[in-house]
């Protein structure tokens, strides 16, 4: 177990984070130019097997932005796991960032569907694009407020006997890295196979490329969050922290449900989930401030490095 903890601390170290960030920037740039080149080949009719690919991703140059955003999302997933042992709240904020990036990535993918005439809202594609753009701005604002509230929320000093909980979160983070890598390869392979079957006419529907990996990704995160919540019952005696963490899990459930919806329902569930998380944090800050001003004599505040 100690060896596992050592590996976890290496994988989730600041040094690895900086190295991974540099690699992701390089991959994003390479992916962007490769995608542009594929679009050029497709426009000239020189791209073999173009029919097996998503036509929307090869239709016009703006679609090339989809690839670097996908790479950035990979780095955001790593950051989520990186912050998990250090701050549960920050890891939740990273989940919000991921869903916001998924939405803006989809905007670049779908922008070629718009109809440029005066009757803008008569077209469903235009309406959906407008809703997604407004939703992204709302999410941007809500995430900014979440970080502001988090920065201004008093931290309860950790206690020594909670160090085992922190070590557990490091080990869990390492397991999560392995699971997410496996899930990424499985999801991508499954999507390519489904798309091939669709082109052969054996199935009539393929999951949207926007939902590849992330459809199951949030299920894994919810299970991990619930596991940490159950384990934290042993360490946390502060009622406000338990309710806060429970509220965060509910907000991620709403985000997960957004993948099951369609159109504007999808976007609405995402915004509702982030609003719920922000309000939960606001109430938590209010309770902590009041308790620090006049703590109840029968209640001790103990924090298993939940912040």
C-alpha positions in Angstrom: 0.0 0.0 0.0 2.9 2.4 0.7 4.3 1.7 -2.7 0.9 2.6 -4.2 0.8 5.8 -2.2 4.3 6.7 -3.5 3.2 6.2 -7.1 0.1 8.2 -6.5 2.0 11.1 -5.1 4.4 11.0 -8.1 1.6 10.8 -10.7 -0.3 13.6 -9.0 2.7 15.8 -8.3 3.2 19.4 -9.4 6.2 18.3 -11.6 4.1 15.8 -13.5 1.3 18.4 -13.8 3.6 20.9 -15.4 5.1 18.3 -17.8 1.7 17.0 -18.8 0.5 20.6 -19.4 3.4 21.2 -21.8 2.7 18.0 -23.7 -1.0 18.8 -23.9 -0.3 22.2 -25.4 2.0 20.6 -28.0 -0.6 17.9 -28.8 -3.3 20.6 -29.1 -1.3 22.6 -31.6 -0.4 19.5 -33.7 -4.0 18.3 -33.6 -5.3 21.6 -34.7 -3.1 21.7 -37.8 -3.7 18.0 -38.6 -7.4 18.6 -38.4 -7.1 21.6 -40.7 -5.1 19.5 -43.2 -7.8 16.8 -43.1 -10.5 19.4 -43.8 -8.5 20.7 -46.8 -8.1 17.1 -48.1 -11.8 16.5 -47.7 -12.7 19.7 -49.5 -10.6 18.6 -52.5 -12.1 15.1 -52.4 -8.6 13.6 -51.6 -9.5 12.1 -48.2 -9.9 8.3 -48.3 -12.7 6.8 -46.3 -14.1 10.3 -45.5 -17.6 8.7 -45.4 -16.6 6.9 -42.3 -15.9 10.1 -40.5 -18.2 12.7 -38.9 -19.1 15.1 -41.8 -19.6 18.0 -39.4 -15.9 17.8 -38.3 -14.7 17.9 -41.9 -17.0 20.5 -43.4 -15.3 23.9 -42.7 -12.1 25.3 -41.0 -13.8 26.4 -37.8 -14.5 22.7 -37.0 -10.7 22.3 -36.5 -11.0 24.0 -33.2 -12.8 20.9 -32.0 -9.5 19.0 -31.8 -7.5 21.3 -29.5 -10.5 21.7 -27.2 -10.7 17.9 -27.0 -7.0 17.9 -25.9 -7.6 20.6 -23.4 -10.5 18.5 -21.9 -8.0 15.7 -21.4 -5.8 18.0 -19.3 -8.9 19.2 -17.4 -9.7 15.6 -16.5 -6.2 15.2 -15.2 -6.5 18.4 -13.1 -9.7 17.1 -11.6 -7.9 14.0 -10.4 -4.9 16.0 -9.4 -7.0 18.2 -7.1 -9.1 15.4 -5.7 -6.7 14.5 -2.8 -6.0 18.2 -2.1 -9.4 19.8 -2.3 -12.7 18.1 -2.9 -14.4 21.4 -3.6 -11.8 22.3 -6.3 -12.2 19.0 -8.0 -16.0 19.7 -8.2 -15.2 23.0 -9.8 -13.0 21.2 -12.4 -16.1 19.1 -13.2 -18.0 22.3 -13.9 -15.1 23.5 -16.1 -15.2 20.2 -18.1 -18.9 20.5 -18.9 -18.5 24.1 -19.9 -15.7 23.1 -22.3 -17.8 20.3 -23.7 -20.5 22.8 -24.5 -18.1 25.3 -26.2 -16.5 22.5 -28.1 -19.9 21.5 -29.4 -20.6 25.1 -30.5 -17.5 25.0 -32.8 -18.7 21.6 -34.1 -22.3 22.7 -34.8 -21.6 26.3 -36.0 -21.7 25.3 -39.6 -25.3 24.2 -39.3 -26.6 27.7 -38.8 -28.8 29.4 -41.3 -27.8 32.9 -42.1 -31.0 34.8 -42.8 -33.4 37.2 -41.0 -35.6 34.4 -39.8 -33.0 33.2 -37.3 -35.2 31.6 -34.7 -37.3 29.7 -37.3 -34.5 27.1 -37.6 -34.0 24.6 -34.8 -30.2 24.5 -35.3 -30.1 28.3 -34.8 -32.2 28.0 -31.7 -30.0 25.3 -30.2 -26.8 27.2 -31.0 -28.2 30.3 -29.4 -29.2 28.4 -26.3 -25.7 26.7 -26.1 -24.0 30.1 -26.4 -26.1 31.6 -23.6 -25.6 28.5 -21.5 -21.8 28.8 -21.9 -21.8 32.4 -20.8 -24.0 31.5 -17.8 -21.7 28.6 -16.9 -18.6 30.9 -17.3 -20.2 33.4 -14.8 -21.3 30.7 -12.4 -17.9 29.0 -12.3 -16.2 32.4 -11.7 -18.6 33.0 -8.8 -17.9 29.5 -7.5 -14.2 30.2 -7.3 -14.7 33.6 -5.7 -17.0 32.1 -3.1 -14.5 29.3 -2.5 -11.6 31.8 -2.1 -13.6 33.7 0.5 -14.8 30.7 2.4 -13.0 30.2 5.8 -11.1 26.9 5.9 -11.4 24.7 9.0 -7.9 23.6 10.2 -7.2 19.9 9.4 -6.5 17.5 12.3 -3.7 15.0 12.5 -5.8 11.9 12.6 -7.3 12.8 9.2 -4.0 12.2 7.4 -5.1 8.6 6.6 -8.1 10.0 4.7 -5.8 12.2 2.6 -3.6 9.2 1.8 -6.7 7.2 0.8 -7.7 10.0 -1.6 -4.2 9.9 -3.2 -4.5 6.1 -3.7 -8.0 6.6 -5.1 -6.7 9.2 -7.4 -4.1 6.8 -8.9 -6.8 4.2 -9.4 -9.0 6.8 -11.0 -6.2 7.7 -13.5 -5.9 4.1 -14.6 -9.7 3.6 -14.8 -10.1 6.8 -16.9 -7.3 5.8 -19.3 -9.0 2.5 -19.8 -12.4 4.1 -20.2 -11.1 6.6 -22.8 -9.7 3.8 -25.0 -12.9 1.7 -24.5 -15.2 4.6 -25.3 -13.3 5.8 -28.4 -13.1 2.2 -29.8 -16.8 1.7 -29.1 -17.7 4.9 -30.9 -15.6 4.1 -34.0 -17.2 0.6 -34.1 -20.7 2.1 -33.8 -20.0 4.6 -36.5 -18.8 1.9 -38.8 -21.9 -0.1 -38.2 -24.0 3.0 -38.9 -22.3 3.5 -42.2 -23.1 -0.1 -43.0 -26.7 0.4 -42.2 -26.8 -2.2 -39.3 -27.8 0.4 -36.7 -29.7 3.6 -37.1 -28.2 5.8 -34.4 -24.7 6.7 -33.2 -23.9 8.5 -29.9 -22.9 12.1 -30.4 -19.1 12.6 -30.6 -19.6 15.2 -27.8 -20.7 12.5 -25.5 -17.9 10.0 -26.2 -16.1 9.1 -22.9 -17.9 11.8 -20.9 -21.2 9.9 -20.9 -19.6 7.3 -18.7 -16.9 9.6 -17.2 -19.4 11.4 -14.9 -20.9 8.1 -13.7 -17.4 7.1 -12.5 -17.0 10.5 -10.9 -20.3 10.2 -9.1 -19.4 6.8 -7.7 -16.0 8.1 -6.5 -17.7 11.1 -4.9 -20.2 8.9 -3.1 -17.5 6.6 -1.9 -15.5 9.6 -0.5 -18.7 10.9 1.1 -19.3 7.6 2.9 -15.7 7.3 4.0 -15.7 10.9 5.2 -18.5 10.1 7.8 -15.7 8.6 9.9 -13.6 11.8 9.9 -16.1 14.7 9.5 -18.1 15.8 12.5 -19.0 19.1 11.0 -22.6 18.9 9.7 -22.2 21.7 7.2 -19.3 19.9 5.5 -21.3 16.7 5.1 -24.3 18.5 3.6 -22.0 20.5 1.4 -20.4 17.4 -0.1 -23.8 15.8 -0.5 -25.0 18.9 -2.4 -22.0 18.7 -4.7 -22.8 15.1 -5.5 -26.4 16.1 -6.4 -25.0 18.8 -8.7 -22.8 16.3 -10.5 -25.8 14.0 -10.9 -27.7 16.8 -12.7 -24.7 17.1 -15.0 -24.7 13.4 -15.6 -28.4 13.5 -16.4 -27.8 16.2 -19.0 -26.2 13.6 -21.2 -29.5 11.7 -21.3 -31.5 14.7 -22.4 -31.8 16.2 -25.8 -31.6 19.8 -27.1 -32.4 22.5 -24.6 -33.3 20.0 -21.8 -29.6 18.9 -21.9 -28.4 22.4 -21.5 -30.9 23.3 -18.8 -29.9 20.4 -16.6 -26.3 21.4 -16.9 -26.9 24.9 -15.8 -29.2 23.7 -13.0 -26.5 21.4 -11.7 -23.9 24.2 -11.5 -26.4 26.6 -9.9 -27.2 24.0 -7.3 -23.4 23.5 -6.5 -22.9 27.3 -6.2 -25.9 27.8 -3.9 -24.7 24.8 -1.8 -21.3 26.5 -1.4 -22.9 29.8 -0.5 -24.9 28.2 2.2 -21.9 26.4 3.5 -19.9 29.6 3.7 -22.8 31.3 5.6 -22.9 28.4 8.1 -19.1 28.4 8.6 -19.0 32.1 9.2 -21.8 31.9 11.7 -20.3 29.0 13.5 -16.9 30.7 13.8 -18.6 33.8 15.2 -20.5 31.8 17.8 -19.5 28.1 17.8 -21.8 25.7 19.6 -20.0 24.4 22.8 -20.9 20.8 22.0 -19.6 20.8 18.4 -16.0 20.6 17.3 -15.1 21.5 13.7 -12.9 18.9 12.2 -11.8 18.8 8.5 -10.3 15.7 6.9 -8.5 18.0 4.3 -11.9 18.3 2.6 -10.7 21.7 1.5 
